[in-house]
């Protein structure tokens, strides 16, 4: 049951909403959008970990689709409003090794867990990283960042295919 249908949203839900909003706004020209408001409702139907990242990546596709609908009605221009792609992916250190797109088991036992939100051009929108036990090193962070960049580029390719 969705918290929104019960009329009260918890702190986790509100935090995820803010993250999705920040991520999508990073690639939207709000001036070009004008006085119009778009609501992106993200329901992750099936996920094995990574609901935040799936919501951001899928939310961009929904936003693009909405803007295309608006463009057909001369309400907005996709190319003017949408400056870039945005996607997100989880990475972590599991059993001492950098891992991308952690599943639930890996996520719950990872020594380090991080979410990376980046644009299609490689700009960093947000990074959330946490050491669950022992602190992680700068080299480990760099390895996670490298994995995230490659993963984001793959997700951007999938977004391009989805909206083609």
KALINQUI-V734323 format. One record per residue. D_CENTER is the distance of its C-alpha to the mean C-alpha in whole Angstrom. Layout:
BEGIN
d_center=D_CENTER
d_center=D_CENTER
END
This chain:
BEGIN
d_center=23
d_center=20
d_center=21
d_center=20
d_center=23
d_center=25
d_center=25
d_center=24
d_center=20
d_center=20
d_center=18
d_center=16
d_center=15
d_center=15
d_center=13
d_center=10
d_center=11
d_center=11
d_center=8
d_center=7
d_center=10
d_center=10
d_center=7
d_center=8
d_center=12
d_center=11
d_center=12
d_center=14
d_center=18
d_center=19
d_center=23
d_center=22
d_center=21
d_center=24
d_center=25
d_center=23
d_center=20
d_center=17
d_center=16
d_center=13
d_center=13
d_center=11
d_center=13
d_center=12
d_center=16
d_center=16
d_center=14
d_center=15
d_center=13
d_center=9
d_center=9
d_center=6
d_center=4
d_center=6
d_center=6
d_center=3
d_center=5
d_center=8
d_center=8
d_center=8
d_center=11
d_center=12
d_center=13
d_center=14
d_center=17
d_center=18
d_center=18
d_center=20
d_center=22
d_center=23
d_center=24
d_center=27
d_center=28
d_center=28
d_center=26
d_center=23
d_center=23
d_center=20
d_center=21
d_center=21
d_center=19
d_center=16
d_center=16
d_center=13
d_center=10
d_center=7
d_center=5
d_center=3
d_center=7
d_center=9
d_center=13
d_center=16
d_center=20
d_center=21
d_center=25
d_center=25
d_center=23
d_center=20
d_center=17
d_center=14
d_center=12
d_center=14
d_center=16
d_center=17
d_center=20
d_center=19
d_center=17
d_center=20
d_center=22
d_center=20
d_center=22
d_center=19
d_center=15
d_center=12
d_center=8
d_center=8
d_center=5
d_center=8
d_center=10
d_center=12
d_center=15
d_center=13
d_center=13
d_center=11
d_center=9
d_center=9
d_center=10
d_center=11
d_center=14
d_center=17
d_center=20
d_center=22
d_center=25
d_center=26
d_center=25
d_center=23
d_center=24
d_center=23
d_center=24
d_center=22
d_center=19
d_center=20
d_center=20
d_center=16
d_center=15
d_center=17
d_center=15
d_center=12
d_center=13
d_center=15
d_center=12
d_center=9
d_center=13
d_center=13
d_center=10
d_center=11
d_center=14
d_center=14
d_center=12
d_center=15
d_center=17
d_center=16
d_center=17
d_center=20
END
